[in-house]
Amino acid sequence: MTRLFMGMIAGVALLAASCNKSAEAPEPAPVDQPVDEADSVSSLKVMSYNIHHCNPPAKSDFIDVNAIVNVINAEKPDLLALQEVDVNTDRSGAVNQAQEIANKLHMHYFFGKAIDYQGGAYGVAILSKYPLTEAVVHQLPVKAGTNGEPRVLATAKVTLPDGAVIRFGSTHLDAQSDPANRRLQVDELTEIAAGESLPFIIAGDFNATPDSEVINRLDTQFKRTCQICAPTIPATNPGRAIDFIAYRHPANKFSVASHRVINEQYASDHRPVVAVINVEE
């Protein structure tokens, strides 16, 4: 009886403390922390952002992680795909940008290395409001003789509050003017998707416009959150849409509620993309 009574007192104290901190973001939880909410998720807010290793284009050699964090925090996404992320590189001050951004936003994270760079690594990242498991880095093909930079798709399972599980991925395709590598890479993405039984959301910098063969191939397995897509690059006076969010659901229970390109011109050379995806019960 005493132990039960003390437990009740502790619970009341914890609730009071939580109420006093209601204006603050929750502390980051371990990746393997069990979900303790029972409510189903009716929608997911997804964001994709090429962060240019947190280097504002107007400020050469200056790293501004907080600028990126502020842009993301203004949208408060449930799922976030980042590209051009530095981890412990010399040019970025030996900072693990994926971890620092995730900690500041109180989100779970996974970094997918594409290349070794300046004493550290460079690649893509996944951030999630919900727990991540089974994170994988898929190496994407590069055509011999093209000198293409290695590219990856990072994916992880995301456990939603009602226990449902989806797959989420972040990618960044080859940037060369010749689309040969992008075609190989998007074919690899669609092959991975075809073998996935879970609902799958993918986001990233595809370095290809909506009318390209590359995006046409993406559309064979995924539905993009925009069909008439606002431009995302350059951040100032953008002229091309190359950053996309796309999804597939085996039971067709995803649909687009909204899609926006954020008018952000300082923090990166890309504008971020945000979409709300409805989830049917």
PALUM-358397 format. One line per 8 residues: number of its first residue (from 0); their letters; for each residue x, y, z of N, C-alpha, C. Coordinates in pm, 1 decimal. Layout:
N
NUM	A	X Y Z X Y Z X Y Z | ...
//
This chain:
281
0	MTRLFMGM	82.6 -120.3 0.0 0.0 0.0 0.0 85.4 124.4 0.0 | 194.7 125.7 79.9 283.4 241.4 86.8 349.7 266.4 -47.9 | 396.2 157.5 -111.4 461.4 172.2 -241.7 364.6 229.9 -344.2 | 237.3 184.7 -343.2 137.1 236.5 -434.7 111.7 383.7 -408.5 | 100.9 420.6 -279.0 74.9 560.1 -242.8 188.0 650.4 -288.6 | 312.8 603.3 -269.4 428.0 683.8 -310.3 431.0 697.7 -464.4 | 391.3 592.2 -533.0 387.6 598.6 -677.8 285.5 699.6 -726.0 | 169.9 707.9 -655.2 67.8 804.2 -693.2 117.9 945.9 -672.5
8	IAGVALLA	190.4 969.1 -563.1 245.4 1102.7 -536.4 345.6 1140.8 -645.3 | 431.5 1045.9 -682.6 531.1 1072.4 -785.6 464.9 1104.4 -919.1 | 357.3 1034.3 -949.7 287.1 1059.1 -1073.9 226.5 1197.7 -1078.2 | 166.8 1240.3 -966.3 109.0 1374.7 -958.7 216.7 1479.9 -974.9 | 331.3 1457.5 -910.6 442.3 1553.3 -919.5 492.5 1563.6 -1062.7 | 503.4 1448.8 -1130.0 550.1 1448.8 -1267.4 453.2 1523.2 -1358.2 | 321.4 1503.7 -1336.3 221.2 1572.2 -1415.8 228.6 1721.9 -1395.2 | 248.6 1764.2 -1272.1 258.7 1907.2 -1243.3 379.6 1966.9 -1311.8
16	ASCNKSAE	491.2 1895.3 -1309.1 612.3 1944.8 -1373.4 591.7 1955.9 -1523.5 | 520.1 1857.9 -1581.0 496.1 1860.7 -1724.0 410.1 1980.4 -1762.5 | 310.7 2011.0 -1681.0 224.5 2125.0 -1708.5 302.7 2255.2 -1704.4 | 396.0 2264.0 -1610.5 475.1 2385.7 -1598.0 566.4 2406.6 -1717.4 | 600.6 2298.0 -1790.1 691.2 2306.6 -1902.8 618.9 2289.1 -2035.7 | 488.1 2316.3 -2038.1 409.7 2287.5 -2157.5 452.7 2368.9 -2278.1 | 518.8 2481.3 -2256.6 561.9 2564.9 -2368.4 694.0 2518.6 -2427.3 | 760.4 2422.4 -2364.0 890.0 2376.8 -2409.3 876.5 2248.3 -2490.4
24	APEPAPVD	972.5 2225.9 -2581.5 974.6 2100.2 -2656.7 1016.4 1987.5 -2565.1 | 965.9 1865.1 -2588.4 1005.2 1751.4 -2504.2 1151.1 1716.9 -2522.8 | 1210.1 1654.7 -2421.2 1349.0 1611.0 -2430.3 1359.5 1497.2 -2531.7 | 1471.9 1488.9 -2604.4 1486.0 1378.8 -2701.0 1486.1 1244.6 -2631.1 | 1418.6 1148.5 -2692.6 1408.7 1015.1 -2634.5 1504.9 921.4 -2704.5 | 1549.6 815.7 -2637.4 1632.6 715.5 -2704.7 1558.2 657.1 -2824.4 | 1632.8 616.4 -2924.9 1571.5 565.7 -3046.2 1483.1 445.2 -3019.1 | 1519.9 363.7 -2919.8 1443.9 241.8 -2894.0 1338.3 260.0 -2784.9
32	QPVDEADS	1306.0 384.7 -2748.1 1203.7 404.9 -2645.3 1068.3 360.0 -2699.1 | 991.7 281.5 -2623.8 862.1 235.6 -2673.3 762.2 349.7 -2684.9 | 672.8 338.5 -2780.6 567.4 437.4 -2797.2 464.9 419.1 -2685.8 | 429.1 528.5 -2618.6 335.3 516.8 -2507.5 205.2 590.7 -2535.4 | 184.4 632.3 -2660.2 59.5 696.7 -2696.5 -27.6 595.7 -2770.6 | -160.7 613.9 -2761.6 -252.0 520.0 -2825.0 -327.8 582.5 -2940.7 | -321.2 715.6 -2954.9 -397.4 781.5 -3059.3 -343.4 745.5 -3196.9 | -432.9 726.3 -3293.1 -389.4 699.0 -3428.7 -348.4 830.0 -3496.0
40	VSSLKVMS	-263.2 817.9 -3595.8 -215.7 934.9 -3668.5 -304.3 954.9 -3790.7 | -367.5 1071.9 -3801.3 -454.9 1099.8 -3915.1 -380.6 1167.9 -4028.8 | -263.5 1224.8 -3998.8 -183.4 1287.4 -4103.0 -37.9 1292.3 -4059.3 | 50.2 1303.6 -4157.3 193.7 1316.9 -4132.5 244.7 1439.8 -4205.9 | 315.1 1525.5 -4133.2 376.7 1643.1 -4194.8 521.1 1607.4 -4228.5 | 552.3 1612.3 -4356.2 682.5 1567.5 -4406.3 755.7 1686.8 -4467.2 | 883.3 1694.9 -4440.2 965.1 1804.7 -4491.3 1090.5 1748.5 -4556.8 | 1131.0 1808.1 -4668.4 1257.4 1774.1 -4732.8 1337.7 1902.3 -4748.8
48	YNIHHCNP	1468.3 1893.6 -4713.6 1549.4 2015.9 -4712.9 1694.2 1981.4 -4744.4 | 1743.5 2034.3 -4855.5 1886.1 2028.4 -4884.6 1949.1 2145.9 -4810.3 | 2027.9 2116.1 -4707.0 2073.0 2221.2 -4614.8 2209.2 2280.5 -4650.3 | 2273.4 2233.7 -4758.9 2399.7 2294.6 -4803.8 2501.7 2299.6 -4689.7 | 2515.6 2189.9 -4617.3 2600.0 2173.3 -4497.6 2592.1 2293.3 -4402.4 | 2468.8 2348.1 -4390.5 2441.1 2460.5 -4298.3 2523.8 2584.9 -4332.4 | 2557.0 2599.7 -4459.9 2634.4 2715.3 -4506.0 2544.2 2809.0 -4586.1 | 2505.9 2922.5 -4530.3 2425.5 3018.8 -4607.4 2503.4 3066.2 -4729.6
56	PAKSDFID	2446.3 3057.5 -4848.5 2519.6 3094.2 -4969.9 2574.2 3236.7 -4967.3 | 2507.6 3325.2 -4896.5 2552.4 3464.4 -4891.3 2672.4 3484.3 -4799.4 | 2709.1 3378.9 -4723.0 2819.4 3390.5 -4627.9 2917.2 3276.2 -4649.9 | 3016.5 3300.6 -4732.1 3115.2 3198.3 -4762.9 3188.0 3152.1 -4637.7 | 3203.0 3020.0 -4624.5 3277.6 2959.2 -4513.4 3214.1 2982.9 -4376.2 | 3088.3 3021.7 -4373.4 3019.0 3042.9 -4245.2 2917.4 2931.3 -4225.4 | 2918.7 2871.0 -4108.6 2825.8 2762.5 -4076.3 2722.2 2814.2 -3978.1 | 2595.7 2797.8 -4013.5 2486.5 2849.8 -3931.3 2382.0 2740.6 -3909.3
64	VNAIVNVI	2412.0 2651.2 -3816.6 2319.4 2541.3 -3787.1 2186.7 2594.4 -3735.5 | 2192.8 2698.9 -3652.9 2069.8 2752.6 -3594.9 1974.1 2806.2 -3700.2 | 2028.2 2859.1 -3810.1 1940.7 2907.9 -3916.8 1858.9 2793.3 -3975.6 | 1924.3 2679.7 -3998.5 1854.0 2561.5 -4049.5 1751.2 2513.2 -3948.4 | 1790.9 2507.2 -3822.5 1699.9 2461.9 -3716.9 1576.7 2551.7 -3708.9 | 1596.4 2681.2 -3719.4 1483.5 2773.9 -3710.1 1385.9 2756.0 -3824.9 | 1438.2 2731.2 -3945.0 1351.1 2707.1 -4059.7 1267.0 2582.0 -4036.7 | 1330.4 2476.2 -3989.9 1259.7 2350.2 -3966.3 1160.3 2364.5 -3852.2
72	NAEKPDLL	1203.2 2427.7 -3745.0 1118.5 2439.6 -3626.4 992.8 2521.3 -3654.0 | 1000.4 2613.6 -3747.3 882.3 2692.4 -3782.4 773.2 2604.7 -3843.6 | 812.9 2492.7 -3905.1 716.8 2401.4 -3967.6 679.8 2283.6 -3877.9 | 769.7 2246.3 -3786.3 747.4 2134.7 -3693.3 701.0 2006.7 -3765.6 | 784.8 1954.8 -3854.8 746.8 1832.8 -3926.8 751.4 1709.4 -3837.8 | 673.6 1608.9 -3875.4 681.4 1478.2 -3809.5 799.0 1398.6 -3864.2 | 822.8 1411.7 -3994.6 930.6 1339.9 -4062.9 1009.8 1441.0 -4145.3 | 1141.8 1425.9 -4143.4 1228.7 1523.7 -4207.3 1340.6 1453.0 -4282.0
80	ALQEVDVN	1356.1 1483.6 -4410.8 1465.7 1431.0 -4491.5 1562.8 1544.5 -4520.4 | 1689.0 1526.7 -4481.7 1792.1 1627.0 -4505.3 1892.9 1574.3 -4605.4 | 1946.1 1665.9 -4686.8 2052.6 1631.5 -4779.9 2168.6 1730.1 -4760.4 | 2286.6 1690.5 -4808.5 2410.1 1767.5 -4794.0 2438.8 1797.4 -4646.1 | 2448.2 1691.0 -4570.9 2472.1 1697.9 -4426.0 2617.9 1663.3 -4398.0 | 2686.3 1746.8 -4321.5 2823.8 1721.0 -4277.9 2825.7 1659.1 -4139.6 | 2909.2 1559.7 -4122.1 2931.9 1500.5 -3990.2 3081.6 1501.6 -3961.8 | 3121.2 1587.2 -3869.1 3260.2 1595.5 -3821.0 3360.3 1630.5 -3931.4
88	TDRSGAVN	3320.5 1713.8 -4027.4 3412.9 1757.3 -4132.1 3486.5 1883.8 -4088.3 | 3602.9 1904.8 -4145.6 3680.7 2024.5 -4113.7 3606.8 2151.7 -4152.1 | 3542.5 2150.3 -4269.2 3480.3 2273.8 -4316.9 3363.4 2318.8 -4228.9 | 3304.2 2223.9 -4155.6 3189.1 2256.5 -4071.2 3223.8 2258.0 -3923.0 | 3353.4 2263.8 -3892.6 3393.6 2275.4 -3753.0 3385.4 2147.3 -3674.4 | 3399.1 2033.3 -3743.7 3397.9 1901.8 -3677.1 3272.1 1880.9 -3593.6 | 3159.3 1927.1 -3646.3 3029.9 1912.0 -3578.7 2949.6 1803.4 -3648.3 | 2884.3 1718.8 -3570.6 2790.6 1621.0 -3626.1 2658.9 1694.1 -3649.9
96	QAQEIANK	2640.5 1744.0 -3772.1 2523.8 1827.1 -3800.3 2392.9 1750.2 -3785.1 | 2390.7 1624.2 -3824.7 2268.5 1545.0 -3810.5 2227.9 1536.0 -3664.1 | 2324.2 1506.5 -3579.2 2295.0 1493.7 -3436.4 2257.3 1627.2 -3374.5 | 2331.0 1733.1 -3410.9 2303.8 1863.5 -3349.7 2166.1 1916.0 -3388.5 | 2131.1 1902.3 -3515.3 1998.4 1947.5 -3558.8 1889.7 1865.6 -3488.9 | 1908.0 1734.1 -3483.4 1809.8 1648.1 -3417.5 1795.3 1683.3 -3270.1 | 1907.0 1705.8 -3201.8 1900.5 1740.3 -3059.1 1827.7 1871.8 -3036.6 | 1854.8 1970.2 -3120.5 1789.6 2100.0 -3104.9 1639.6 2091.9 -3131.9
104	LHMHYFFG	1600.6 1999.6 -3218.8 1459.3 1982.3 -3252.4 1391.4 1874.8 -3168.2 | 1470.5 1805.2 -3086.0 1418.6 1695.3 -3002.6 1353.0 1587.2 -3088.7 | 1428.7 1541.7 -3187.3 1381.5 1437.8 -3278.1 1480.1 1321.9 -3280.3 | 1431.5 1204.2 -3317.1 1517.0 1089.9 -3344.3 1587.4 1114.0 -3477.6 | 1706.5 1051.8 -3496.2 1775.2 1075.2 -3622.9 1857.4 955.0 -3665.2 | 1887.0 953.7 -3796.3 1979.0 856.6 -3854.0 2053.3 924.4 -3968.4 | 2185.8 909.5 -3968.7 2268.5 966.9 -4073.9 2312.2 858.5 -4170.2 | 2302.0 887.6 -4299.9 2346.6 794.6 -4402.4 2465.1 852.1 -4477.2
112	KAIDYQGG	2583.0 795.5 -4456.1 2704.4 847.5 -4519.7 2708.4 812.6 -4667.4 | 2735.6 914.8 -4749.5 2758.2 892.2 -4892.0 2907.2 884.3 -4922.2 | 2985.8 976.6 -4863.3 3129.7 978.2 -4887.8 3205.1 1019.3 -4761.5 | 3331.7 980.5 -4755.3 3423.9 1037.8 -4656.9 3464.0 1176.4 -4706.5 | 3471.3 1272.9 -4613.9 3501.9 1408.8 -4657.6 3569.8 1487.8 -4546.2 | 3685.7 1543.1 -4574.0 3757.8 1633.8 -4484.3 3760.0 1583.2 -4338.7 | 3802.4 1460.2 -4321.2 3814.6 1404.5 -4187.5 3685.9 1355.5 -4125.6 | 3576.4 1367.8 -4198.5 3446.6 1322.9 -4147.1 3366.8 1256.2 -4256.7
120	AYGVAILS	3237.9 1286.1 -4261.4 3148.9 1223.4 -4358.8 3047.2 1324.7 -4409.6 | 2991.9 1291.7 -4526.2 2896.1 1379.1 -4594.0 2787.2 1289.7 -4651.2 | 2660.8 1329.5 -4633.3 2554.2 1245.5 -4684.7 2416.7 1300.7 -4656.7 | 2324.5 1212.1 -4625.0 2184.9 1248.5 -4601.1 2146.1 1207.3 -4459.5 | 2030.9 1256.2 -4414.7 1984.6 1221.1 -4280.4 1833.4 1209.7 -4277.9 | 1787.1 1129.9 -4184.9 1644.8 1115.3 -4152.9 1624.4 1164.6 -4011.2 | 1525.5 1250.0 -3990.9 1485.0 1290.2 -3856.1 1337.3 1258.5 -3840.1 | 1299.1 1217.6 -3720.3 1161.8 1175.3 -3697.7 1114.8 1211.3 -3557.9
128	KYPLTEAV	991.6 1254.2 -3550.3 927.1 1277.8 -3421.4 902.6 1145.5 -3348.9 | 894.4 1036.7 -3426.0 861.8 905.2 -3372.7 984.0 813.2 -3381.3 | 984.7 705.4 -3303.6 1102.0 616.5 -3298.3 1139.5 555.8 -3432.9 | 1269.6 538.5 -3451.5 1325.5 479.1 -3572.5 1388.1 343.6 -3540.9 | 1371.3 250.0 -3631.1 1436.8 119.3 -3618.9 1479.3 73.5 -3758.0 | 1564.5 -29.3 -3760.1 1607.6 -92.9 -3884.3 1652.8 8.2 -3989.1 | 1736.6 102.7 -3947.2 1789.6 202.1 -4039.6 1893.5 138.4 -4131.7 | 1887.9 172.9 -4259.7 1973.3 112.0 -4360.8 2023.2 220.2 -4456.6
136	VHQLPVKA	2148.6 205.7 -4500.8 2201.8 291.5 -4606.7 2213.9 207.2 -4733.4 | 2140.9 244.1 -4836.2 2147.0 176.2 -4965.8 2241.3 254.2 -5056.6 | 2347.3 191.3 -5102.4 2437.2 254.6 -5197.3 2369.8 257.9 -5335.1 | 2372.8 373.1 -5400.1 2311.7 387.5 -5531.7 2418.8 376.9 -5640.1 | 2384.5 322.2 -5754.7 2485.6 295.7 -5857.7 2537.0 423.0 -5924.3 | 2660.5 416.0 -5970.6 2723.9 522.7 -6047.7 2783.1 458.5 -6173.1 | 2755.4 515.6 -6287.6 2804.3 461.1 -6413.5 2955.1 477.8 -6423.4 | 3022.9 372.3 -6460.8 3168.5 375.7 -6473.8 3211.7 482.2 -6573.8
144	GTNGEPRV	3317.9 554.2 -6538.0 3374.0 654.1 -6626.6 3310.9 791.2 -6619.2 | 3208.6 807.8 -6534.9 3140.3 937.6 -6525.6 3196.7 1025.4 -6414.6 | 3279.2 967.5 -6327.6 3330.7 1040.1 -6210.6 3218.8 1092.3 -6122.0 | 3109.2 1020.0 -6123.1 2996.7 1059.0 -6038.5 3027.4 1037.4 -5891.2 | 2981.8 1130.9 -5809.1 3000.4 1119.4 -5663.9 2907.8 1011.1 -5609.4 | 2956.3 923.3 -5522.3 2869.4 821.1 -5464.3 2746.3 882.7 -5397.0 | 2632.6 821.8 -5418.8 2506.3 868.6 -5362.2 2435.7 753.2 -5291.1 | 2346.3 788.1 -5197.4 2280.7 685.7 -5115.9 2132.9 717.2 -5097.2
152	LATAKVTL	2061.6 615.0 -5057.8 1926.9 627.0 -5003.0 1933.0 575.7 -4860.0 | 1899.1 660.6 -4763.5 1889.9 617.0 -4624.4 1743.3 592.1 -4591.4 | 1715.1 476.8 -4532.1 1577.0 446.4 -4493.7 1572.0 395.6 -4350.4 | 1455.7 408.3 -4291.4 1433.1 353.3 -4157.2 1285.1 325.5 -4140.3 | 1254.7 231.7 -4053.7 1116.7 210.7 -4012.9 1080.1 314.9 -3908.1 | 960.2 369.4 -3921.8 908.9 467.8 -3827.0 786.4 408.3 -3759.1 | 788.6 403.1 -3626.3 675.5 350.2 -3550.7 587.2 465.6 -3505.1 | 464.0 467.6 -3554.3 369.7 573.7 -3521.6 303.9 547.0 -3386.0
160	PDGAVIRF	238.1 647.6 -3328.2 183.5 633.2 -3193.2 85.2 518.0 -3174.7 | 12.7 479.3 -3280.7 -81.9 368.7 -3268.3 -17.8 233.4 -3295.3 | 115.9 231.8 -3313.5 187.6 107.2 -3339.4 205.3 75.9 -3485.7 | 140.2 150.9 -3574.0 159.1 130.0 -3717.0 302.4 163.7 -3755.1 | 353.5 96.3 -3857.3 492.2 115.1 -3899.9 494.2 152.6 -4047.1 | 575.0 252.9 -4081.1 596.1 291.4 -4219.9 745.9 293.8 -4247.4 | 782.1 303.3 -4372.9 921.1 321.5 -4412.6 939.1 466.2 -4460.0 | 1048.7 529.2 -4416.3 1078.0 665.6 -4458.3 1219.8 672.3 -4511.9
168	GSTHLDAQ	1238.3 746.9 -4621.3 1370.0 752.8 -4681.8 1409.8 893.2 -4723.4 | 1541.2 917.1 -4721.4 1599.6 1043.3 -4767.8 1706.2 1011.2 -4871.0 | 1706.4 1087.5 -4981.5 1804.6 1061.2 -5085.7 1848.6 1189.6 -5153.7 | 1957.7 1178.8 -5229.7 2014.7 1291.5 -5303.3 2081.9 1232.2 -5427.1 | 2021.1 1255.0 -5543.8 2072.3 1192.9 -5665.4 2183.6 1277.0 -5728.1 | 2253.6 1214.6 -5821.3 2368.8 1274.2 -5888.3 2334.0 1410.2 -5948.8 | 2431.4 1501.7 -5945.5 2406.6 1639.5 -5989.2 2465.5 1672.4 -6125.8 | 2531.7 1578.1 -6192.0 2593.4 1607.9 -6321.0 2487.6 1639.9 -6427.5
176	SDPANRRL	2529.1 1717.1 -6527.7 2435.1 1754.6 -6633.2 2387.5 1632.1 -6711.6 | 2472.8 1532.4 -6729.3 2435.0 1407.4 -6794.1 2348.1 1327.3 -6696.2 | 2224.9 1293.5 -6734.2 2134.4 1225.5 -6641.1 2159.0 1075.2 -6625.1 | 2265.9 1022.2 -6682.3 2287.9 877.2 -6682.3 2288.3 820.1 -6540.8 | 2360.0 883.8 -6449.9 2364.3 832.6 -6313.0 2230.2 846.4 -6242.9 | 2161.1 955.7 -6266.7 2029.7 973.2 -6202.8 1932.0 865.4 -6248.8 | 1940.4 828.9 -6377.0 1851.6 722.5 -6425.9 1881.9 590.3 -6356.6 | 2011.0 557.5 -6344.4 2048.9 435.5 -6273.3 2001.1 440.2 -6128.6
184	QVDELTEI	2018.7 555.3 -6066.1 1987.5 568.1 -5924.1 1837.5 563.6 -5898.0 | 1759.2 628.6 -5982.2 1614.9 624.3 -5960.1 1560.3 484.8 -5988.8 | 1621.4 412.5 -6083.7 1579.3 274.4 -6107.8 1607.5 186.8 -5985.5 | 1720.0 214.0 -5917.4 1750.2 141.1 -5793.6 1648.0 175.2 -5685.4 | 1610.4 302.0 -5676.6 1509.6 342.8 -5577.9 1377.0 272.1 -5601.6 | 1334.0 267.7 -5726.5 1205.5 205.8 -5755.8 1209.8 55.1 -5734.4 | 1327.1 -5.9 -5757.8 1340.7 -149.3 -5731.7 1331.6 -177.8 -5581.6 | 1394.6 -93.4 -5501.4 1384.8 -107.4 -5355.8 1239.3 -91.8 -5312.1
192	AAGESLPF	1171.4 7.0 -5367.6 1031.8 31.7 -5331.2 942.2 -85.6 -5369.4 | 968.5 -144.3 -5485.3 885.4 -255.3 -5531.7 893.8 -375.7 -5438.2 | 1006.4 -389.1 -5367.7 1023.0 -500.0 -5274.6 982.2 -468.4 -5132.3 | 926.1 -349.6 -5109.2 888.9 -306.8 -4974.3 739.5 -325.8 -4951.6 | 703.8 -398.8 -4846.7 562.4 -423.5 -4817.4 499.9 -314.6 -4730.9 | 581.2 -233.3 -4665.0 529.8 -127.5 -4579.0 492.4 -3.9 -4660.3 | 401.0 78.5 -4609.0 383.1 211.5 -4667.6 517.4 283.9 -4667.1 | 546.6 357.3 -4773.1 680.5 409.8 -4794.5 669.5 556.3 -4837.4
200	IIAGDFNA	738.4 642.7 -4764.2 750.6 784.1 -4802.0 896.9 812.1 -4829.3 | 924.3 875.0 -4941.9 1060.8 909.2 -4978.8 1066.9 1058.7 -5007.9 | 1177.8 1121.7 -4973.1 1191.9 1265.0 -4995.6 1337.4 1296.5 -5023.5 | 1360.6 1402.6 -5101.8 1498.9 1437.9 -5126.0 1519.1 1532.1 -5242.0 | 1646.4 1550.5 -5272.9 1691.7 1631.4 -5385.2 1721.7 1535.4 -5499.3 | 1637.0 1537.2 -5601.7 1650.1 1442.5 -5712.5 1730.1 1500.8 -5829.5 | 1765.2 1628.3 -5820.5 1841.9 1693.6 -5927.4 1779.6 1669.1 -6064.2 | 1648.4 1663.9 -6068.6 1575.0 1640.7 -6193.0 1440.3 1711.1 -6182.3
208	TPDSEVIN	1393.1 1763.8 -6292.8 1267.9 1838.9 -6295.3 1149.4 1745.7 -6322.9 | 1027.4 1792.3 -6294.3 910.4 1704.4 -6308.2 888.8 1647.4 -6447.8 | 937.2 1716.8 -6551.6 917.3 1669.1 -6687.9 1028.8 1577.3 -6737.4 | 1122.0 1540.7 -6648.6 1237.1 1459.6 -6688.7 1204.1 1310.1 -6687.3 | 1286.3 1234.1 -6759.0 1272.1 1088.9 -6757.8 1297.5 1032.7 -6618.9 | 1388.1 1095.2 -6543.8 1418.7 1049.0 -6408.4 1293.9 1052.9 -6321.0 | 1222.8 1163.4 -6322.2 1102.6 1175.1 -6238.5 990.2 1088.7 -6293.8 | 983.4 1074.4 -6425.1 884.8 981.4 -6482.4 907.0 839.6 -6429.7
216	RLDTQFKR	1033.2 800.5 -6414.7 1063.6 666.9 -6361.3 1028.9 659.2 -6212.6 | 1054.5 765.9 -6139.2 1013.8 768.7 -5998.1 863.4 748.7 -5986.0 | 788.9 810.3 -6076.3 642.9 805.9 -6069.7 585.3 667.4 -6097.7 | 666.6 574.1 -6145.4 615.2 438.9 -6167.1 589.2 366.1 -6036.4 | 656.3 406.8 -5927.3 638.0 340.4 -5798.6 585.1 433.7 -5690.3 | 599.4 563.7 -5708.9 559.1 660.4 -5607.3 464.4 764.5 -5666.0 | 386.9 826.1 -5577.5 305.6 941.5 -5615.5 362.7 1064.0 -5546.9 | 399.8 1164.3 -5626.2 454.3 1286.0 -5568.2 344.5 1371.1 -5504.9
224	TCQICAPT	381.8 1448.4 -5404.0 284.6 1534.0 -5335.6 252.0 1659.1 -5416.5 | 322.9 1679.7 -5527.4 288.9 1787.6 -5620.2 292.1 1732.4 -5762.0 | 203.2 1781.2 -5844.2 207.8 1750.0 -5987.0 249.4 1874.3 -6065.0 | 194.6 1988.5 -6028.4 245.5 2116.7 -6075.3 328.7 2171.0 -5959.9 | 460.8 2161.3 -5971.4 550.2 2179.6 -5856.9 619.6 2315.5 -5861.4 | 607.8 2389.1 -5753.0 674.6 2518.2 -5743.1 825.9 2498.4 -5738.9 | 903.8 2591.7 -5793.3 1049.3 2575.6 -5797.7 1113.2 2581.7 -5659.1 | 1225.8 2511.8 -5646.1 1293.4 2500.5 -5516.3 1437.2 2549.3 -5518.2
232	IPATNPGR	1493.0 2576.7 -5636.2 1633.1 2617.4 -5645.5 1648.9 2715.6 -5761.7 | 1736.7 2816.4 -5747.9 1807.7 2856.6 -5625.8 1711.8 2920.2 -5525.4 | 1757.3 2933.7 -5401.9 1669.6 2984.5 -5297.1 1621.0 3125.4 -5327.8 | 1707.3 3205.0 -5390.6 1668.3 3338.7 -5434.3 1623.6 3331.0 -5579.5 | 1500.3 3372.3 -5606.8 1443.1 3365.4 -5741.2 1454.2 3225.7 -5801.0 | 1394.5 3125.8 -5738.3 1406.5 2987.8 -5787.0 1342.4 2969.9 -5924.3 | 1405.8 2882.5 -6003.5 1355.8 2859.0 -6138.1 1326.0 2714.0 -6170.7 | 1370.2 2619.2 -6082.5 1350.7 2476.8 -6111.4 1301.5 2403.2 -5987.0
240	AIDFIAYR	1214.0 2309.5 -6007.5 1170.4 2219.5 -5899.8 1249.8 2091.0 -5910.5 | 1334.2 2062.3 -5809.7 1412.0 1938.0 -5810.4 1403.4 1864.8 -5676.5 | 1335.1 1923.7 -5578.5 1319.9 1863.2 -5445.8 1176.1 1814.8 -5432.1 | 1159.0 1686.6 -5397.2 1025.6 1628.7 -5397.1 1001.9 1539.4 -5274.8 | 873.7 1523.7 -5244.6 825.8 1425.7 -5146.6 730.3 1333.8 -5222.0 | 744.5 1204.5 -5202.2 659.7 1108.8 -5273.7 626.8 991.5 -5181.4 | 520.8 918.7 -5216.1 475.2 811.8 -5126.8 412.4 697.8 -5206.1 | 405.2 582.9 -5140.2 329.7 469.6 -5192.5 272.2 394.2 -5074.3
248	HPANKFSV	152.0 342.0 -5087.4 86.6 267.9 -4979.4 18.5 146.4 -5040.3 | 49.0 26.2 -4990.2 -8.0 -94.6 -5050.4 -160.7 -98.2 -5045.1 | -219.4 -28.2 -4948.8 -366.2 -25.9 -4937.4 -424.7 109.1 -4980.1 | -342.6 191.6 -5043.3 -386.8 323.6 -5091.9 -449.5 409.5 -4982.0 | -384.4 410.2 -4865.6 -438.3 487.2 -4753.4 -364.2 618.8 -4729.3 | -279.6 658.4 -4822.8 -216.8 790.3 -4818.3 -282.3 880.4 -4922.6 | -297.1 1006.7 -4888.6 -342.1 1107.0 -4985.0 -282.6 1241.6 -4945.7 | -276.4 1333.2 -5041.3 -212.9 1462.4 -5017.6 -314.0 1562.5 -4963.2
256	ASHRVINE	-282.7 1618.6 -4847.1 -364.3 1726.8 -4792.8 -312.0 1862.0 -4838.8 | -178.8 1876.3 -4845.2 -120.6 2003.2 -4889.0 24.6 1982.0 -4929.6 | 73.8 2072.2 -5011.8 213.7 2073.2 -5054.8 255.5 2218.3 -5068.8 | 370.2 2253.5 -5008.6 418.0 2391.6 -5014.9 569.8 2394.2 -5029.9 | 618.9 2496.1 -5097.9 760.6 2529.6 -5097.2 775.2 2654.4 -5010.2 | 861.5 2645.7 -4909.4 875.6 2754.1 -4811.9 964.1 2864.3 -4869.3 | 918.3 2986.9 -4858.8 993.7 3102.2 -4909.5 1104.6 3138.9 -4811.0 | 1210.8 3057.5 -4811.3 1326.7 3077.9 -4724.3 1448.3 3100.1 -4814.2
264	QYASDHRP	1515.3 3214.5 -4799.2 1620.2 3252.3 -4892.7 1759.1 3263.4 -4831.0 | 1771.3 3250.1 -4699.0 1901.6 3272.4 -4635.8 1978.1 3144.4 -4604.3 | 1913.3 3048.8 -4540.7 1985.1 2940.1 -4473.0 2053.8 2842.6 -4567.0 | 2001.2 2823.1 -4688.0 2056.1 2724.5 -4781.4 2037.7 2773.1 -4924.0 | 2094.7 2699.3 -5019.5 2073.8 2733.9 -5160.1 1948.1 2668.7 -5217.0 | 1882.7 2583.8 -5139.4 1754.1 2526.3 -5175.5 1645.1 2581.0 -5083.0 | 1523.0 2586.9 -5134.8 1408.4 2612.5 -5049.2 1351.5 2478.1 -5000.9 | 1307.2 2471.7 -4876.6 1251.2 2345.8 -4827.5 1111.4 2319.9 -4880.2
272	VVAVINVE	1077.4 2192.6 -4887.4 945.5 2147.0 -4931.5 874.5 2082.9 -4813.2 | 747.0 2115.7 -4795.6 667.5 2059.9 -4685.9 535.5 2007.4 -4741.3 | 499.8 1886.1 -4703.7 371.3 1828.9 -4745.4 303.4 1764.9 -4625.7 | 172.3 1772.6 -4624.1 92.1 1701.3 -4526.0 24.9 1585.0 -4598.0 | 49.9 1464.4 -4549.3 -4.3 1342.8 -4610.1 -109.2 1284.7 -4516.2 | -232.6 1273.5 -4566.2 -339.1 1213.6 -4486.4 -317.5 1062.9 -4475.0 | -351.2 1009.4 -4360.1 -341.4 865.4 -4333.7 -480.5 814.7 -4296.4 | -541.6 735.9 -4383.1 -673.5 681.0 -4355.9 -663.1 566.6 -4255.8
280	E	-763.1 552.9 -4171.2 -765.5 442.7 -4074.9 -810.1 314.2 -4144.3
//
